[in-house]
Amino acid sequence: MVGSAHATCMPHTKSAKKRLRQSLERRTQNRATKSAIKTQIRKVRAAVTAGDLATAQTELQLATKKLDRAGAKRVIHPNAASRTKSRLAHLIVAAKTKTTAKA
């Protein structure tokens, strides 16, 4: 059990016990999904910082897939997923224009 709320007021009815089980399972899944998204975003940003735009593009595709899936399942808000995808894409486009301007 996580948090003080679970320790002080345990459910009594059968349905409340089931809801607690479901919410704990959902919480672990949601946390894992959010963690995977954050890791993927970090990979995209690291690739852009390193100047490896090909890797950044492939990592962006994976991040987009994970963000879309999380938004569809309401793990994160769909608008937040869209906003994050847009910002990452803009980051890559800006890095591409920066490298072409130098050359």
PyMOL commands that set and color helices and strands:
alter all, ss='L'
color gray80, all
select helices_A, chain A and resi 4-8+14-50+53-72+78-102
alter helices_A, ss='H'
color red, helices_A
deselect
rebuild
show_as cartoon
